[in-house]
Amino acid sequence: MFEPVANQSTLSEAASKQLLLPFGVPFAQETVCSSIAQAIEAANAIGYPVVIKLSGDHIAHKTERGLVRLNITDATKADQACGDLMALVTEHDGDVSFLVAEMVKGDRELIIGVINDPQFGYMVALGIGGIFAEAIDDVVLRPLPMTFEQAMQMIDEVHHQSILGAFRGSQPINRTQLATVLTSMGQVCAAHPEIESLDINPLIARSDGSLVAVDALIENGRTQSDPLNGKSHSFAPSQEHFNALFNPRAIVVIGASSHPGKFGFVSLHNALVNNFAGKVFATNLQRENILGVQTVADLSELPPGEIDLAFFCTPASSNEALLKQCAQLGIRSAFIASAGYRESGEAGETAEASLLELANSLEMLIAGPNGQGVVSTPSSLCLQIVAPYPPSGGISVASQSGNFVSSFLNYSQQSGVGIARAISAGNATQVSVENFLHYFAGDDETKVALTYIENVGNGESLLQAMKHITAVKPLVVLKGGATAAGSKAAQSHTGAMASNDRVFLGATRSAGAIKVSSVEEAFDSAATFATQPLPRGNRVAVLTTVGGWGVVTADAIARDGVLDLVDLSDDLMSQLSALLPPRWSRNNPIDCAGGETRDTVTEIMDIVAGHESIDAVIFLGIGIQSNQAKMMRAGTYYPDHGLERIVAYHEKQDERYAITAREVSRKHGKPILIATELAVTDPKNSGPASVRDSGAYCYPTGARAATSLAHLYEYARYRGIAQ
């Protein structure tokens, strides 16, 4: 028997298998032999054909070195194979042995592995395996431990699903067995925390679908670290601190300026012009009256116990003294827009550490420093150094980048889908994105959280925060740095395939968060969650007034593979045929073929959305009539020749489509998404304008609507609302 060597970097194949065998990994029958004679005897006992490998504590990548002989059919060939292998032994290999195993027959190979990610810890990987694992590059990751259900979902995410199904006359891969092996990796790592990485490659599928592992490699050397892996504070901000930040009774701008180009002016201006509901105070060394606010030269001149939030626009060197004065006034929270901290070098890093220590000792929440500001529409609070101020709504934003906060606020203004809270974390010295996610989870004003993350400092803390909020409301995550160098991983097949982005994707999916790849997709998705009900399934109908848009939207649905563009049932076909001209598509997408009259589209929308076989509808073509009306209204013939009447009719029709979509959605409790390029090319068009007025979001393309609907379904499935 082989015993793992303490602190050994790489275990031999035999020792790796011995460690894994008690956890249910289905290894092929094999024998470890110390001589050629024993190898031949073992081959005879196992039965030909067999595989003979050279094994040793210092031999890791056998295939690359040619240390494997396959399909040995008799004793003579076994003797020759052993001799050939011994001739390849080098002085660096140390003691070696022969590993004789049955020759497993199968036409599909998978890989299961574990890496130790520096942010998220142990991650299990599943992918298409064998010698072309990296070339095929089809791998899915999840954090450990995980449940059997999570393992089954992980299997569903492998891109080459055809390989997992019935294949070349073979039975589908046994998914239950595969999921059991995946979940067992959590038990392996819990029992052996010294493991740095693990490979089971290949995991061969026999013709009956059962799985057999024929090779394994374990790398040791993982060191235990502080599970928090990040900042540890004796003080943790409470709900009251966050309420002071987002719902203050009164605010003070520290370092207000009469110069309109300075942050001290802009932040005060933005708070005043957007009608903050509470009192506004400000400090200025010259005691200037700025925008009607009589400033004071010193914080001690302000009334104690009235102000909840301070906004710092002062030099970093003065902030600690000012923070102490804030505490004396009973101010609970501060947003520090000041720069000059760790982003500026070693001296700034020291100053930031000192600021943190002071804030903790004073039991004050500090957001920032080097941040953009905070927005809270329920309090009419726009306390930030940039525009805009968005309409009120249900989206709450926490971002590691202030620029992305501005982007999301701009999209909110353009689309009419409003914001509840928005904050840039800045340097996140004391409170970070995960702290804000915890707050949003319990915030009644927040319907969906939206976050931009660039650096994961504490993966465990972030993962816990994501799971906490997704248990009660959706979370959309935009990750920067997706193409950066891969995370720390061992020199193995698993490590080579585990990119930084894949690791983060696996973590977010395990937490039920929706990871997106662009700013547009991020806001599309957040707006969808804020304005649409969750679907009960993935069966979607595309309703369109013209054919081409329906075709490209159907293509987008097919490419994504999440939604099901269902075949129309016979009874639904009959109902539609009674309303549409004979030339209609008689298929899904449902192309009205230009046969819509005053009530046709609205009636069809209600029929389709109300049918038991449909979970959601995407409607395309709104605004076309109003677009023609716009040209007629602007032309030289208007309002004569009956144009005034037809213009009004066209614009009213598009308005009716938008209103009906909202009413039908509420009636049946199903999402109805409307898309048209006019949402961006002509937002004043009656179509997209009426969608905004109805409280819904108008998507610029059918493909973007389909992507958002897919995210809506994925979260509904995570919550157990959809199948």
VENMO-V417689 format. One record per backbone hydrogen bond with DSSP energy under -0.5 kcal/mol. CO is the residue of the C=O (numbers start at 1). NH is the residue of the N-H. E is the energy in kcal/mol with one decimal. If there is no record, write none. Layout:
co/nh/e
CO/NH/E
CO/NH/E
This chain:
co/nh/e
5/8/-2.0
9/220/-2.8
12/16/-2.7
13/17/-2.4
14/18/-2.1
15/19/-1.9
16/20/-1.7
17/21/-2.4
18/22/-0.6
20/23/-1.9
20/25/-1.0
21/24/-1.8
25/27/-1.7
26/213/-3.0
29/102/-2.2
31/33/-0.5
31/100/-2.9
33/98/-3.3
35/39/-1.9
36/40/-2.4
37/41/-2.3
38/42/-2.6
39/43/-2.4
40/44/-2.3
41/45/-1.9
42/46/-2.7
43/47/-2.4
49/103/-1.8
50/72/-2.8
51/101/-2.6
52/69/-2.5
53/55/-0.5
53/99/-2.7
55/97/-2.7
56/59/-1.6
58/60/-0.6
60/62/-1.2
61/65/-1.1
62/66/-0.6
62/67/-2.7
63/66/-1.2
67/54/-2.0
69/52/-2.3
71/73/-0.6
72/49/-0.7
72/50/-2.0
74/78/-1.7
75/79/-2.5
76/80/-2.2
77/81/-2.5
78/82/-2.2
79/83/-1.9
80/84/-2.5
81/85/-2.2
82/86/-2.3
83/87/-1.4
85/88/-1.4
86/89/-1.2
90/93/-1.5
93/58/-0.7
95/57/-0.6
97/55/-3.2
98/33/-3.4
98/100/-0.6
99/53/-2.2
99/101/-0.5
100/31/-2.8
101/51/-3.1
102/104/-1.1
108/205/-2.4
109/129/-1.9
110/202/-0.6
110/203/-2.6
111/127/-2.1
112/200/-3.0
113/125/-3.2
114/198/-2.3
115/117/-0.8
115/123/-2.5
117/121/-1.9
119/460/-0.6
121/117/-2.9
122/144/-2.4
123/115/-2.3
124/142/-1.9
125/113/-2.1
126/140/-2.8
127/111/-2.4
130/133/-1.4
132/136/-2.9
133/137/-2.2
137/139/-0.6
138/128/-1.7
140/126/-2.4
142/124/-3.0
147/151/-1.9
148/152/-2.1
149/153/-2.1
150/154/-2.1
151/155/-2.0
152/156/-1.7
153/157/-0.8
154/157/-0.9
155/158/-1.3
159/161/-2.1
160/163/-1.1
160/164/-0.6
161/164/-0.7
161/165/-1.2
164/173/-2.5
167/170/-2.3
170/167/-1.3
173/175/-1.2
174/178/-2.2
175/179/-3.0
176/180/-2.0
177/181/-2.0
178/182/-2.2
179/183/-2.5
180/184/-1.7
181/185/-0.7
182/185/-1.1
183/186/-1.2
183/187/-0.7
184/188/-2.2
185/189/-2.2
186/190/-1.9
187/191/-2.0
188/192/-1.7
192/195/-2.0
194/221/-1.3
194/222/-2.2
196/116/-0.6
197/219/-2.7
198/114/-2.2
199/201/-0.5
199/217/-2.3
200/112/-2.1
202/204/-0.7
202/214/-2.0
202/215/-0.6
203/110/-2.1
204/206/-0.6
204/212/-2.6
205/107/-0.8
205/108/-0.7
206/209/-2.0
207/171/-3.3
209/174/-2.8
210/206/-3.0
212/204/-2.7
213/28/-2.0
215/201/-0.7
217/199/-2.7
218/11/-2.7
218/220/-0.5
219/196/-3.4
219/197/-1.8
226/229/-1.2
238/242/-1.8
239/243/-2.5
240/244/-2.1
241/245/-1.4
242/246/-2.5
243/247/-3.1
249/279/-1.0
250/308/-1.9
250/309/-1.6
251/281/-2.7
252/254/-0.7
252/311/-2.8
253/255/-0.6
253/256/-0.7
253/283/-2.3
254/313/-2.6
258/260/-0.6
259/262/-2.0
262/265/-1.2
262/266/-2.5
263/267/-2.7
264/268/-0.6
265/269/-3.1
266/270/-2.9
267/271/-1.8
268/272/-2.1
269/273/-2.9
270/274/-1.0
271/276/-1.6
272/275/-1.7
279/251/-2.3
281/253/-2.3
282/296/-1.8
283/255/-0.6
283/256/-2.2
284/287/-2.3
288/290/-0.8
288/295/-1.8
289/291/-0.6
290/293/-2.2
292/294/-0.6
293/290/-2.4
293/295/-0.9
296/284/-2.5
298/301/-2.0
299/302/-2.1
303/306/-0.9
308/332/-0.7
308/333/-2.0
309/252/-1.8
310/312/-0.5
310/335/-3.0
311/254/-2.9
311/313/-0.5
312/337/-1.7
312/338/-0.5
315/318/-1.6
315/319/-0.6
316/319/-1.1
318/322/-1.7
319/323/-2.5
320/324/-1.9
321/325/-1.6
322/326/-2.2
323/327/-2.1
324/328/-1.7
325/329/-1.3
326/331/-2.3
327/330/-1.3
329/305/-3.1
332/365/-2.3
333/310/-1.8
334/336/-0.5
334/367/-3.0
335/312/-2.9
335/337/-0.8
336/369/-0.7
336/371/-1.1
338/370/-2.1
341/344/-3.2
342/345/-1.0
345/349/-2.0
346/350/-2.0
347/351/-2.1
348/342/-0.6
348/352/-2.2
349/353/-2.1
350/354/-2.0
351/355/-2.2
352/356/-2.3
353/357/-2.2
354/358/-2.2
355/359/-2.7
356/360/-2.5
357/361/-2.0
358/362/-2.0
359/363/-0.6
359/364/-2.5
360/363/-0.8
365/334/-2.1
366/431/-0.7
367/336/-2.9
368/429/-1.9
368/430/-0.5
369/427/-2.9
372/385/-2.3
373/424/-1.5
374/383/-2.2
375/422/-2.3
376/379/-1.3
376/381/-2.6
377/380/-1.5
379/277/-1.7
380/382/-0.6
381/376/-2.6
382/384/-0.9
383/374/-2.3
388/390/-0.5
391/419/-2.8
394/447/-3.4
394/448/-1.9
395/420/-3.6
395/421/-0.5
396/450/-2.8
397/423/-1.8
398/452/-1.1
399/425/-3.3
401/405/-1.1
402/406/-2.0
403/407/-2.1
404/408/-2.5
405/409/-2.2
406/410/-2.5
407/411/-2.3
408/412/-1.9
409/413/-2.3
410/414/-2.5
411/415/-2.5
412/416/-2.4
416/418/-0.7
418/395/-1.5
419/393/-1.2
420/377/-1.8
420/378/-0.5
421/397/-2.7
422/375/-3.0
423/399/-2.0
425/368/-0.8
425/428/-2.3
432/435/-0.7
432/436/-1.7
433/437/-2.2
434/438/-1.9
435/439/-1.8
436/440/-2.9
437/441/-2.0
438/442/-0.9
439/442/-1.0
440/443/-1.2
442/444/-0.6
443/446/-1.1
445/447/-0.5
447/474/-0.6
448/396/-2.4
449/476/-2.8
450/398/-2.1
451/478/-2.9
452/400/-2.1
453/480/-2.9
455/457/-0.9
458/462/-2.4
459/463/-2.7
460/464/-2.2
461/465/-2.2
462/466/-2.6
463/467/-2.4
464/468/-2.2
465/469/-2.1
466/470/-2.5
467/471/-1.0
469/472/-1.9
469/473/-2.8
474/449/-2.4
475/514/-3.0
476/451/-2.5
477/479/-0.5
477/516/-2.7
478/453/-2.7
478/480/-0.5
481/484/-1.6
482/501/-0.6
490/492/-2.0
492/496/-2.3
493/497/-1.3
494/497/-0.6
494/498/-0.9
495/498/-0.6
497/499/-1.3
499/503/-2.2
500/504/-2.1
501/505/-2.6
502/506/-2.7
503/507/-2.1
504/508/-2.7
505/509/-2.5
506/510/-1.8
507/511/-1.2
508/513/-2.3
509/512/-1.1
513/515/-0.7
514/477/-3.3
516/479/-0.8
518/522/-2.2
519/523/-2.4
520/524/-2.8
521/525/-2.5
522/526/-2.4
523/527/-3.1
524/528/-1.9
525/529/-2.4
526/530/-1.9
527/531/-1.1
528/531/-0.7
528/532/-2.2
536/723/-1.2
538/540/-0.7
538/564/-3.1
539/615/-3.0
539/616/-1.3
540/566/-0.8
541/543/-0.6
541/618/-2.4
542/544/-0.5
542/589/-0.5
542/590/-3.6
543/620/-2.8
544/592/-2.6
545/594/-0.8
546/550/-0.8
547/551/-1.8
548/552/-2.1
549/553/-2.0
550/554/-2.3
551/555/-2.2
552/556/-2.0
553/557/-2.2
554/558/-2.3
555/559/-2.6
556/560/-2.0
557/561/-2.0
563/565/-0.6
564/540/-2.7
564/566/-1.6
569/573/-2.5
570/574/-2.0
571/575/-1.9
572/576/-2.3
573/577/-2.5
574/578/-1.3
576/579/-1.4
576/580/-2.0
581/584/-2.1
587/589/-0.5
589/591/-1.0
590/544/-2.6
590/592/-0.7
591/585/-1.4
592/595/-1.9
597/601/-0.6
599/603/-2.5
600/604/-2.7
601/605/-2.6
602/606/-1.7
603/607/-2.3
604/608/-3.0
605/609/-2.4
606/610/-1.8
607/611/-0.7
608/611/-1.0
611/614/-1.7
615/671/-0.6
616/541/-2.2
617/619/-0.5
617/673/-2.7
618/543/-2.8
619/675/-2.1
620/545/-1.3
621/624/-1.3
623/627/-1.9
624/628/-1.7
625/629/-2.2
626/630/-2.1
627/631/-1.4
628/632/-2.4
629/633/-2.9
630/634/-1.8
631/635/-1.0
632/635/-0.6
635/638/-0.9
637/640/-1.1
639/644/-1.1
640/643/-1.9
642/646/-1.7
643/647/-2.8
644/648/-1.9
645/649/-2.1
646/650/-2.8
647/651/-2.4
648/652/-2.2
649/653/-2.4
650/654/-1.9
651/655/-1.7
652/656/-2.5
653/657/-2.3
654/658/-1.9
655/659/-2.4
656/660/-3.0
657/661/-2.3
658/662/-1.7
659/663/-2.5
660/664/-3.3
661/665/-2.0
662/666/-2.0
663/667/-2.4
664/668/-2.4
665/669/-1.4
665/670/-1.2
671/617/-2.2
673/619/-3.4
674/699/-2.5
675/621/-1.0
676/679/-1.7
677/680/-1.7
677/681/-2.4
678/682/-1.7
682/685/-2.2
685/689/-2.5
686/690/-1.8
687/691/-1.8
688/692/-2.4
689/693/-2.4
690/694/-1.6
691/696/-1.8
692/695/-1.6
697/674/-0.6
697/699/-0.6
699/676/-2.8
701/705/-1.7
702/706/-2.4
703/707/-2.3
704/708/-2.1
705/709/-2.4
706/710/-2.2
707/711/-1.9
708/712/-2.2
709/713/-2.3
710/714/-2.5
711/715/-2.2
712/716/-2.0
713/717/-2.6
714/718/-1.9
715/719/-2.2
716/721/-2.5
716/722/-1.5
717/720/-0.9
